[in-house]
Amino acid sequence: MTLQARLEIPRSGFTVSVEFTLAPGKVLALMGPSGAGKSSIVHALAGIQQLGAGSIELEGRVLADEHTHVPPHRRHIGLLGQEPHLFPHLDAAQNIAFGARAGGMEKRAAAREAARWLERLGLAEFAAQRPGSLSGGQRQRIALARALAAAPRMLLIDEPFASLDVEAAGDMRLLVREELDRTGISAVIVSHAAVDTVALADELLVLEQGAATHYGPVAEVFAAPATRFMRAVVAALPASARVTEATDGV
C-alpha cells in the first residue's frame, strides 16, 4: 500500500516542506525537536489539516492535492495519538466494535471482532468497563484495537507511549510491532524516543524547522548523525540497542 507524499504545510514562522515514499508494509519514523512540524505531517496525512501545496497518494488514489481533499473518514487511515480519545459513554467492547463498524462490519460481526481483540489483548475481563475505570495502558491498547479493527490501509501513530510508564510503554511497543507484522499495513510513527524508532521503524525522517535533515534507513541515519539533535538522540540510546538493533535495521 504505497504512500507517496509531497507536502507543503504552512505554519507560524516556517513551512513544513518534505517529500517521501513509503512502501507497503514498511514503517517510517518521524523524529525532530518539539515544534518541528511532525504532527503537522501526521495531521495532513490523516486529512485533519489541508496542504498548502503538494500531494498525497495512497495505493495510487489521490487523497490531497491542489484540487482534492478527501475527508478523514474516507481515507481508510487509522490514527492513534498520545491520548486514546475513547468514547467515555461506551465500554471497552463497544469502543472496539465502533472501529469495526466504521470499517464496514455489521453489528454482530463487530461485536465478535471486539471480543476477539479483548481476548488478544488480555483484557476480556474489562469488556464491560468504561474508559474512566481503566489504566492508561489499558486505554491505549483498546484505542489501538479500535484503530486496527477498522481495517485501515495505513496507520498513523503520534507519540502514543509518551504518557505511559516504562513497563506499559514497552508492552504497547511490542503489541504495535506484532500487529504491524501481522496485518502487513504500513505506518508512520512520531516519537521523541530513539527506542521507539529502533524497535518499530524501517526508515527515519528527521525534521528540523520544517525541513528534512536526515532521511533513510534507521541504521544509516543513526550511524551518521549529522546534526546536534540527532547526535543527542544517538547518545541517549543504550549502546546495546544501538549496536544490535539499529545495525540490523529493526
Order of alpha helices (4+ residues) and beta strands (2+ residues): beta-beta-beta-alpha-beta-beta-beta-alpha-alpha-alpha-beta-alpha-beta-alpha-beta-beta-alpha-alpha
